[in-house]
Amino acid sequence: ITQPYSSFGGKVNEKDEFLYQRASERLRHKNRAITTWDYERIILQEFPEVYRVKSLNHYRYDTKISNVSAGYVTLILIARSSNTDIINWKPLLSLNKMLLIKEHLTKIASPHTRINVKPPKLEKVEIQFNVKFHNTEGMDSRLYINELIKTINNYLSPWAYETSDINFANEIEFSSIIRLID
């Protein structure tokens, strides 16, 4: 059997080390969402299409006056990229999936908690620069250009390649891009 396209709703067989980790986490939170760690682990366990979760305690996402509000928990979700050749530049979950996550958490959280499940705010970053390759006599520089583009895309959009950790609220310094290119 071959599966050329990504599927949905299925889960792979669980390896022993993941079983021990899941059992230890379940013993810790006892299927109750109390701390931010509990929210994050429960979502990652129940919904395999979620890659990363950021839980903001006492934070209200939808107000313009003050974001600090007691009793609110805001969850920012990043979708897992598919294993196909198509790169997912916007790691967003569907509205239906976010509603399912909210309903699931509402069942196991305190009845006094107001849960907000929101997509991340994304910023489009465009960089322009000139590159000069040294010691490329007799070599095709297109290979190095493609490798440089892939490296920069991996640095700016780590969720698309799932090779590095995502840092929420990350600032991109111009000097770090220059260091990466060097």
C-alpha positions as a Markdown table, in Angstrom:
| # | Residue | x | y | z |
|---|---|---|---|---|
| 1 | Ile | 0.0 | 0.0 | 0.0 |
| 2 | Thr | 1.3 | 3.4 | -0.9 |
| 3 | Gln | 0.0 | 6.7 | 0.5 |
| 4 | Pro | 1.1 | 9.5 | -1.9 |
| 5 | Tyr | -1.0 | 12.2 | -0.2 |
| 6 | Ser | -1.3 | 13.2 | 3.5 |
| 7 | Ser | -4.1 | 11.4 | 5.3 |
| 8 | Phe | -6.2 | 12.5 | 8.3 |
| 9 | Gly | -7.6 | 11.1 | 11.5 |
| 10 | Gly | -5.2 | 8.2 | 11.9 |
| 11 | Lys | -2.4 | 7.6 | 14.4 |
| 12 | Val | 0.8 | 5.6 | 14.1 |
| 13 | Asn | 1.6 | 2.8 | 16.5 |
| 14 | Glu | 3.0 | 4.2 | 19.7 |
| 15 | Lys | 6.7 | 3.4 | 20.5 |
| 16 | Asp | 7.6 | 2.3 | 24.0 |
| 17 | Glu | 9.4 | 5.4 | 25.0 |
| 18 | Phe | 6.4 | 7.6 | 23.9 |
| 19 | Leu | 4.1 | 5.3 | 25.9 |
| 20 | Tyr | 6.2 | 5.9 | 29.0 |
| 21 | Gln | 6.3 | 9.6 | 28.4 |
| 22 | Arg | 2.5 | 9.8 | 27.8 |
| 23 | Ala | 1.7 | 7.7 | 30.9 |
| 24 | Ser | 4.0 | 9.9 | 33.0 |
| 25 | Glu | 2.3 | 13.0 | 31.7 |
| 26 | Arg | -1.1 | 11.6 | 32.3 |
| 27 | Leu | -0.2 | 10.7 | 35.9 |
| 28 | Arg | 1.0 | 14.3 | 36.4 |
| 29 | His | -2.0 | 16.1 | 35.0 |
| 30 | Lys | -4.6 | 13.4 | 35.7 |
| 31 | Asn | -6.6 | 14.5 | 32.6 |
| 32 | Arg | -7.3 | 17.9 | 34.2 |
| 33 | Ala | -6.3 | 21.2 | 32.7 |
| 34 | Ile | -5.0 | 23.3 | 35.5 |
| 35 | Thr | -1.6 | 24.7 | 34.7 |
| 36 | Thr | -0.3 | 26.0 | 31.3 |
| 37 | Trp | 1.8 | 22.9 | 31.1 |
| 38 | Asp | -1.3 | 20.7 | 31.4 |
| 39 | Tyr | -3.1 | 22.6 | 28.6 |
| 40 | Glu | -0.1 | 22.3 | 26.3 |
| 41 | Arg | 0.5 | 18.6 | 26.9 |
| 42 | Ile | -3.2 | 17.6 | 26.7 |
| 43 | Ile | -3.5 | 19.4 | 23.3 |
| 44 | Leu | -0.3 | 17.9 | 21.9 |
| 45 | Gln | -1.4 | 14.4 | 23.0 |
| 46 | Glu | -5.0 | 14.6 | 21.8 |
| 47 | Phe | -4.5 | 16.5 | 18.5 |
| 48 | Pro | -1.6 | 15.2 | 16.4 |
| 49 | Glu | -2.1 | 17.9 | 13.8 |
| 50 | Val | -0.9 | 20.5 | 16.3 |
| 51 | Tyr | 2.9 | 21.1 | 16.2 |
| 52 | Arg | 3.3 | 23.6 | 19.0 |
| 53 | Val | 1.1 | 25.3 | 21.7 |
| 54 | Lys | 1.7 | 28.5 | 23.6 |
| 55 | Ser | -0.5 | 28.9 | 26.6 |
| 56 | Leu | -1.0 | 32.4 | 28.0 |
| 57 | Asn | -2.4 | 32.4 | 31.5 |
| 58 | His | -4.7 | 35.4 | 32.6 |
| 59 | Tyr | -4.4 | 36.8 | 29.1 |
| 60 | Arg | -7.4 | 38.0 | 27.0 |
| 61 | Tyr | -6.7 | 38.0 | 23.3 |
| 62 | Asp | -9.7 | 39.8 | 21.9 |
| 63 | Thr | -9.7 | 43.1 | 23.9 |
| 64 | Lys | -8.2 | 46.4 | 22.9 |
| 65 | Ile | -8.2 | 48.0 | 26.4 |
| 66 | Ser | -6.2 | 45.6 | 28.6 |
| 67 | Asn | -5.0 | 42.1 | 27.8 |
| 68 | Val | -4.6 | 41.0 | 31.4 |
| 69 | Ser | -7.8 | 39.4 | 32.6 |
| 70 | Ala | -8.2 | 36.9 | 35.5 |
| 71 | Gly | -9.8 | 33.6 | 34.6 |
| 72 | Tyr | -8.8 | 33.7 | 30.9 |
| 73 | Val | -6.5 | 31.2 | 29.2 |
| 74 | Thr | -5.4 | 31.9 | 25.7 |
| 75 | Leu | -3.9 | 29.2 | 23.6 |
| 76 | Ile | -1.9 | 30.0 | 20.4 |
| 77 | Leu | -1.7 | 26.9 | 18.1 |
| 78 | Ile | 0.7 | 26.2 | 15.3 |
| 79 | Ala | -0.3 | 23.5 | 12.8 |
| 80 | Arg | 2.0 | 20.6 | 11.9 |
| 81 | Ser | 3.4 | 20.7 | 8.4 |
| 82 | Ser | 2.5 | 17.9 | 6.1 |
| 83 | Asn | 5.1 | 15.5 | 4.8 |
| 84 | Thr | 4.5 | 16.3 | 1.2 |
| 85 | Asp | 6.6 | 18.4 | -1.1 |
| 86 | Ile | 4.1 | 21.3 | -0.7 |
| 87 | Ile | 5.5 | 23.7 | 2.0 |
| 88 | Asn | 3.0 | 25.1 | 4.4 |
| 89 | Trp | 4.1 | 28.7 | 4.9 |
| 90 | Lys | 1.1 | 29.6 | 7.1 |
| 91 | Pro | 0.9 | 27.1 | 10.0 |
| 92 | Leu | -2.8 | 27.7 | 10.7 |
| 93 | Leu | -5.4 | 25.2 | 11.9 |
| 94 | Ser | -8.9 | 25.2 | 10.6 |
| 95 | Leu | -11.6 | 27.0 | 12.6 |
| 96 | Asn | -13.4 | 23.7 | 13.1 |
| 97 | Lys | -10.3 | 22.1 | 14.6 |
| 98 | Met | -9.8 | 25.1 | 17.0 |
| 99 | Leu | -13.4 | 24.8 | 18.1 |
| 100 | Leu | -12.9 | 21.0 | 18.7 |
| 101 | Ile | -9.8 | 21.8 | 20.8 |
| 102 | Lys | -11.8 | 24.4 | 22.8 |
| 103 | Glu | -14.7 | 22.0 | 23.4 |
| 104 | His | -12.3 | 19.3 | 24.5 |
| 105 | Leu | -10.5 | 21.6 | 27.0 |
| 106 | Thr | -13.8 | 23.0 | 28.3 |
| 107 | Lys | -14.8 | 19.5 | 29.4 |
| 108 | Ile | -11.6 | 19.0 | 31.5 |
| 109 | Ala | -10.8 | 22.5 | 32.7 |
| 110 | Ser | -12.3 | 24.4 | 35.6 |
| 111 | Pro | -15.8 | 25.7 | 34.9 |
| 112 | His | -14.6 | 29.2 | 35.9 |
| 113 | Thr | -11.9 | 29.3 | 33.2 |
| 114 | Arg | -12.6 | 31.1 | 29.9 |
| 115 | Ile | -10.7 | 29.4 | 27.2 |
| 116 | Asn | -9.7 | 31.2 | 24.0 |
| 117 | Val | -8.1 | 29.2 | 21.1 |
| 118 | Lys | -6.5 | 31.5 | 18.6 |
| 119 | Pro | -4.2 | 31.3 | 15.5 |
| 120 | Pro | -0.8 | 33.0 | 15.7 |
| 121 | Lys | -0.3 | 36.4 | 14.4 |
| 122 | Leu | 2.1 | 36.1 | 11.5 |
| 123 | Glu | 4.3 | 38.7 | 9.9 |
| 124 | Lys | 5.6 | 38.5 | 6.4 |
| 125 | Val | 9.3 | 39.0 | 6.2 |
| 126 | Glu | 11.0 | 39.9 | 3.0 |
| 127 | Ile | 14.8 | 40.2 | 2.7 |
| 128 | Gln | 16.8 | 41.4 | -0.3 |
| 129 | Phe | 20.5 | 41.1 | -0.6 |
| 130 | Asn | 23.3 | 40.4 | -3.0 |
| 131 | Val | 25.6 | 37.4 | -2.6 |
| 132 | Lys | 29.0 | 36.8 | -4.1 |
| 133 | Phe | 30.4 | 33.3 | -3.9 |
| 134 | His | 34.1 | 32.7 | -3.5 |
| 135 | Asn | 36.1 | 29.9 | -5.1 |
| 136 | Thr | 33.4 | 28.7 | -7.4 |
| 137 | Glu | 35.5 | 28.2 | -10.6 |
| 138 | Gly | 34.0 | 25.4 | -12.6 |
| 139 | Met | 31.1 | 24.9 | -10.2 |
| 140 | Asp | 27.5 | 25.7 | -10.7 |
| 141 | Ser | 26.5 | 28.5 | -8.3 |
| 142 | Arg | 22.8 | 27.7 | -8.8 |
| 143 | Leu | 23.2 | 24.8 | -6.4 |
| 144 | Tyr | 24.6 | 27.1 | -3.7 |
| 145 | Ile | 21.9 | 29.7 | -4.3 |
| 146 | Asn | 19.2 | 27.0 | -3.8 |
| 147 | Glu | 20.9 | 25.8 | -0.7 |
| 148 | Leu | 21.1 | 29.4 | 0.7 |
| 149 | Ile | 17.4 | 30.0 | 0.0 |
| 150 | Lys | 16.5 | 26.8 | 1.7 |
| 151 | Thr | 18.7 | 27.7 | 4.8 |
| 152 | Ile | 17.1 | 31.2 | 5.0 |
| 153 | Asn | 13.6 | 29.8 | 4.7 |
| 154 | Asn | 14.3 | 27.2 | 7.4 |
| 155 | Tyr | 15.6 | 30.0 | 9.7 |
| 156 | Leu | 12.6 | 32.3 | 9.1 |
| 157 | Ser | 9.9 | 29.6 | 8.9 |
| 158 | Pro | 11.0 | 26.6 | 11.1 |
| 159 | Trp | 7.5 | 25.1 | 11.3 |
| 160 | Ala | 7.5 | 24.5 | 7.5 |
| 161 | Tyr | 10.5 | 22.1 | 7.8 |
| 162 | Glu | 10.0 | 20.9 | 11.4 |
| 163 | Thr | 13.8 | 20.9 | 11.9 |
| 164 | Ser | 14.2 | 23.4 | 14.7 |
| 165 | Asp | 12.3 | 24.7 | 17.7 |
| 166 | Ile | 9.9 | 27.5 | 17.3 |
| 167 | Asn | 10.4 | 30.5 | 19.5 |
| 168 | Phe | 7.3 | 32.5 | 20.1 |
| 169 | Ala | 7.5 | 36.3 | 20.0 |
| 170 | Asn | 10.9 | 36.0 | 18.3 |
| 171 | Glu | 12.6 | 39.1 | 16.9 |
| 172 | Ile | 14.7 | 38.7 | 13.8 |
| 173 | Glu | 17.9 | 40.7 | 14.0 |
| 174 | Phe | 19.5 | 41.9 | 10.8 |
| 175 | Ser | 22.9 | 40.8 | 12.2 |
| 176 | Ser | 21.6 | 37.2 | 12.7 |
| 177 | Ile | 20.6 | 36.9 | 9.0 |
| 178 | Ile | 24.0 | 38.2 | 8.0 |
| 179 | Arg | 25.7 | 35.6 | 10.3 |
| 180 | Leu | 23.5 | 32.9 | 8.8 |
| 181 | Ile | 24.4 | 33.9 | 5.2 |
| 182 | Asp | 28.1 | 33.9 | 6.1 |
